[in-house]
Amino acid sequence: MDERQGKPGGASGKSSGKRGLHAKRAWWSNPLPVAVAVVAVLLVAAGIALALAPTHRTAAATPSKSATIAVKSKPAANCPLTGSPAPGGVVPERPALAIKVDNYPDARPQSGLDQADIVFEEPVEGGITRFVAVFQCQEASLVGPVRSARYPDVGILDQLSKPIFIHAGGIDPIIEMLDEANLYNDDLFTHGAIVQRLSTRYPPYNTYVSTSAAWGLEPQDTTPPAPVFSYSDLPPPGTAVASIHIPFSGTSDETWTWSAKSNQWLLAYSGLPETDATTGAPIAATNVVVQMVQTSTGPWLENDLGGYEVEVDPTSGGAVTVLRNGKAITGTWQRASIDSPMDLVASDGSTIPLQPGNTWVEMVPSYIQVTTAP
């Protein structure tokens, strides 16, 4: 057999062994041809690899200095309760915070109302009104004076995606309603640690809280509320007005006057401009929603003067006037259920959008005559 297969061959095994040994020595003694062959194989292999390599990888490895990389930017986030850009472009991870604020003449000027996203003014016993000041994007170091809850509060709060509600007690039937509503019922009678007492005010007008302390009562809730209104920078058709007068009562004789300079509506009671007690800023609103509501007298006494609870039907619907950009847009407000927000509907059936910014909602009993001045 052939020795190349490693087995004896020919007539003489000795001769065959020498040939084998010689062949091995010849390979080592003359390496040049082999080296040339190896280099040739490597060059061929490298050429094949370059030919097969994707061309885009070669281009990516040596980018042009003038190349521009396109980066998609996130749209700026808007506050859910104002439609305005959120501070720093990020909506705070917290729920709506509603604080019950007094509006009796002795409670004025109040603190914190100028920082609220939405303020609801509701009718209560004796012809007076109270506020539900709602915060989400903005904060205030001092809000108050804080007073007790009332019947209309549940109808207001149930459209705010389970808000925190801060109030200073209330009669038993109202507290029971709050306990069953879709909200955090944080009564200051059980959360007295967050109360700030102002020495410059006398009881019961000396109870205040900060928004940070109030949010701290429910730190596990990091969900912002759903929007209540629609917003648009483009105002819908309306009638130019200079002011609107809402005579709730002698203690709450209210006027909103348009300021073209600030592009806001300015609040006054009995002709006296309202300001914030802490900041000194005028109480102003980008939007004023005058919501005519159906009211009735409830069965419960609210005070020892014979004042019965005022009940407001939260879903009856009715006439509405929206003030924005120096104009009044009339229509109707509609609400499918107590846990859904109100719809502001123009005469042609379209939604009335608000101007991005803060809003005051005036819940006016239907028997009160509201007038505007051109």
Salt bridges, closest charged atoms under 4 A:
ASP2 OD2 - ARG4 NH2 2.45
ASP102 OD1 - ARG130 NE 3.77
ASP102 OD2 - ARG147 NH1 2.64
GLU122 OE2 - LYS100 NZ 2.78
GLU125 OE2 - ARG150 NH2 2.85
GLU139 OE2 - ARG94 NH1 2.91
ASP153 OD2 - LYS100 NZ 2.83
ASP186 OD1 - HIS191 NE2 3.43
ASP253 OD1 - HIS245 NE2 2.48
GLU302 OE1 - ARG150 NH1 3.20
